[in-house]
Amino acid sequence: MNKEASRALFDEQTKDFTDELLQARNWRLFSREFPVLDVGFEATGRQPIRIRMQCDDWNELPPVVTLLKLDGEILRPVPSGPPSIFHQGPHNVTSLPFVCMAGTREYHTHSSHISDPWDNYKTKSGYDLGGILTRIWNGWLKSTP
């Protein structure tokens, strides 16, 4: 993927991360500078979580999603509770806990999902960067606090 085309798509898909949206969802924006989208989720009674999306080659490839504590350390253990998109891991490529959900590079490169390629999703509604982040946020809200 052309780096400038990837950057332009990244910028277009993250421009609506306004202060109003961030405040309404109780999200904290750590970075929105290509190729990194880094957002923290907080809610009363829940363990905060930080989602770092590495978006090199967006959207030829889905983002690499790293689960972090708000201070930037790797999050272990990750939220759980049936059903959960958060997998304790280790992932067969990264050796880290991961988000097991279509739209993340970890999902599409995991040995259990290689038959479900990113190409099946990348042009569908809800699989832009905001949609993927919202799906992760909703999964976090449904997990065990």
N, C-alpha and C positions, 0 to 999 in steps of 0.2 A: 504494500500500500504506500502511496506517495505521502511523505511526512506532512507536507503542507495541506494536502486534502484531509488527512487525518486530523490535523490541528484545527482546520476550519470546521469540520464536523463536530469535534469536541467542543469548540467554542460556541457553536450554534446550539448544541444540546445542553449546555450548562448555563447559558445566559439567563434563564428563568429562575436560577437559584437566588432569588431576591431575599432581602432581609425579612420581608413579610412571610415568605414561604418558610424560611429557616426558623423564624420565631413561632409560626403556627404549628410546626411539626416538632419543635424543641430540638432542632438539629444545630450542631456547631460546625461551621465550615473552617477546616484547617488549611485546605489548599484547593484551588480550582485553576491551577496553572498546568497547561498541557505538558506532559501526558498524565498528570496526577489529579484525581478527584478524591479528596480526603474529607470525610464527614463523620462527626460523632453524633450518636443518638443518646438522648437522656430522657428519662421519665421517672416520676415518683414511684418508688418501690421496685425499680428494676436496676439491674447491673448495667451501667453505661457501657457502650461499645463504640468503637471507632472502625469505620470501614474505609480502607485505602484501596482505591481502584486505580491500577496502573494500566493506562489506556494506549500503550504503544500499538500501532497498527490498527487503531479503531477505524472502522468497524469491520475490517477484514478478519480480525480476531476479536473475541470477547475480552473484556478486561480481566486482568489478574486481580483477585480480591483477597486482601490480607485483613485478617481479624485482629484488632489491636485493643489494648486498654487506652483510655483517653490520653495517657502520658506517652503513647507511642510504642510501648512494649507489646510483644506478641501476647495475645489473649489465650490463656489456658486456665481452666477448662472453658470451653465455649458454651453458650446457652444451649439448653436441651429441652426435652419434653415433647411428647408426641403431638402431632407430627412436627418434625423440626428440619429446617433446611441446613442447620449447623451440624457439622460432622466433626467429631473429636479427632479424626485422622488416625495416623498420619496419611496425608495424600501421597500417592505413589510417585509423584514428580517433585513436590515441594517439601514433603515430610512434615507438613504443618497441618493444624486443624483447618477446615475449609468450609465454604458455602457450597452445598451440594444442590445446585439449582441451575436450570437452563439459563444461559446468559452469562455465566462466569467461566473463565478459562479452566478453572479447576474441575468443574463439572464436565466440560466437553473433552478434557484430556484424561479424565479418570478412566481406568480400565473397565469400569462398569457402564460407562456411557459413551465410549468411542463410536458406537453405532448411531448416536444421536448428534449429528454435527451442528455446529453453530449456523451453518448456512440454512438450516431449517427454521431459524428464528430471526436472524439479523434484519430482515425486512418487515417483520411483524410488529404490529402496534404493541407498545409496552416493553419493547426490547431496545429502546434507546437508553442512554446513560441514566436519565432521570427515572425511567421505568424500572430498570434493573435495581437501582438504589432503593426505590420505593418498595419493590418486592422484598428486598433484604430487610428493610425497615419493618414491613408488615410481618415477616417471619420472626423478627426479633420481638415484636409486640406480642406474638402468639406463643413465644417460648416460655419456659418456666422462668419466673423472675430470679 
